[in-house]
Amino acid sequence: MKLIIREFFKFIFFGMYIAGAVVFVVLITSIDIHALGHIPENSLTERAQEALLAVSILLLLYRVRKEESNGLYLVVGLLLCMLIREWDSVFDNIFHGAWKFIALPTALFFIYLSLQKGLKTACQHLASFFNTPAYHLLFAGLIIVLVISRIIGMRFMVHIISGPHFSQGIKSFLEEGTELLGYII
C-alpha cells in the first residue's frame, strides 16, 4: 500500500511539474513570437534552452566530482556538444559550420576523461547512472529534444497540421517549444 500511495503522489507531483513546464514554454515562446513573428536564433526561448542545458551540465559535473564517476564525463560531453550546437549562430560568425570544429575536440576530450580509469570502470559508472531516476529524466528529455522536436518541427509535419500556408510562428512554436520542454525535463 505504501508503494501505491508513494507512486500516486509521485504521479501528481510530476503531473504538476510538467503542467508548470508547459505553461513556462508557452509563456517564453509566446513572448518571442508576439515580438518577432517566429523564434529566431537570438531569442528568449533559445537563451532559456541554453541556460537549462548549462545547468544540466553543471549538475552532472558536480555529480562526477562528488562520486568520482568518470563514466559520466561521456554524458557531460554529450550535453556540452549539444550546447555548442545550440550556439551555432555565434560560431557562424567565424564561418558556417564552425561549431563542428569545436564540438569534435570537446567530444574527444570528454571521451578521454571518461576512460582515464579504464573502459570497464567507465562502463560501471554509466551502468550505475542508468539505474537512477536522474537518468530516466535525462533519457526522456533527450528523446524530446533530439527526436520529437525535430519530427514535430519538420515543414512536412507542419503542413499536415496547418496546410500549405502555415505561419512560421506555428512552426517555431512547435519545434522550439517542444525542444524547450525537453530541456526543462
N, C-alpha and C positions, 0 to 999 in steps of 0.2 A: 504494500500500500504506500510506503514511503517513496518508493521509486515512481509510482504513478503520480503522486502529488508533486514530487520534485520535477518530473518531466512536464507536467501540466503547467507549472509556474515558469519553467524554462520556455515553454511554447509561448506563454503570454508575454514574457519579457522580450523574447526575440521578435515576436509579432509587433510589439510596441516600438522596438528598436528599428525594425525595417520600415514601419509606418513613418517614424520620425525621419529616417533617412530619405524616404521618398518625398516627404514634404520639403526637406532641405534641397534635394535635387531639383524639384520643381521651382523652388524659390530662386536658387542660384542661376539655373538655366534661363528662367523667365526674365531675370534682370538683363542678361546678355541679349536675349532675343528681342526684348522690347527696345533696347537701346540701339541694336545694330541689325536686327532682322535675321540674324543667324549667330552661331557661336564660332568666332574666329580663333586663330591660334593664340592671340593675345587677349584673353578674356578671363573673367572671374571664374568661370567654370573650369578652364584649363589650369588656372592657378590653384584652385581647390583640389583638383586631381593631383597636381604635382606636390602640394603640401601633404595630402594624405599618403601618397607614395613615400615621401621623405620621412614622415612619422613612422610608417611601417618599417622602413629600412633602419631607422634609429632604434626602434623597439627590438628588432631582430639582432642588431649589433650588440645591444645590451644583453640579450639572452646568450649570444655567442660568448661574450666575455664572462658573464656570470657563471655559465655552465661549462665553459671551456669546450664548447661543442663546435669544432672546426667544420663539420659537415654542413652546418647551417650557413657557412660562407657561400655555399652554392645558391641558396635561396636569396641571400643578401645580394649576391652578384646578379642574379636574375632581375630582382627588383630595381637595382641600380641601373642596369641596362635598359629596363623599361622607362626609368626616369630620364635617362639620356635620350631615349627615343621621343619622350614627351617634349623634350627641349629641342626637337629638330628645327623649329623655326629660328632658334637662337644660333644653332650651328650652321644653318643655311646661310648665315651672313658670311661665313668662311667660304663655303661652296656647297652646292646642293648635294645632300647625302653625306656631309661631313660627320654626322652623328655616328655613322657606321665605323669610322676610323677611331672613334673614341670608345664606342661600346665594345669593340673586339678586344682591345688590350685590357679593358676593365673586366670582361668576362674571363679572359685568360688569367688575370691576376687573382680573381676570386676562386678560380679552379685551383690555382697553385696554393692559395691559403687553405683551402679545404683539404688538400691532400698532404699537407705538411706532416700530419701524424699517420699517414698511410691511407690507402684506399679502404681497407677494412674498417678502420676507425671512422672515417668519413661516412661510410655506409651505415655503421651502427648509429652514429649521431642522427643521420637522416631517418633511419627506421624508428628511432625513439621519438623524433619530432612528428612523424606520420601518425603516431598513436596519441596525439594531443588534440584537444579541441581547437587550438590555435591553427593547426594545420588544416583542419576541415573548413574553418572560416576562410583561410588563405586560399585553399583549393576552390571554394565556391566563388570568392571574389575574382580569382584569376580566370575562371571559366567565363564569368560575366564580362570581364574586361577584354579577354583575348579572343573569345568566340562569339558570345551572344551580341555584344555591342557591334561587332563587325558585321554580323549577319543582318541585324536589325537596321544598321546604317547603310546597307547596300542600296544603291539607286533602284535596283530591280524590286527590292522589298518595299521601298517607299512608294514606288509606282503602284504596286499591288494595293497598298493601303489607301493612297490618296489620288490615284490616277496620274496621268502623264504630266499634268500641270501642277506639280506639287510645290509647296513652299520650301525654300532652303531652310527656313526656321524649323519646320517639322523634321526634316532630315537631321539637322544639327541636334535638335532636342532628343530624337530617338537614339542617335549614336552616342553623342557626348553625355547625355543624361544617363543612359544605361552604363556607360563607362564610369561616370562619377559614382553611381550606385555600387558598382563593383569595387571601386577603391574604398568606399565607405565600409563595405563588408570586410 
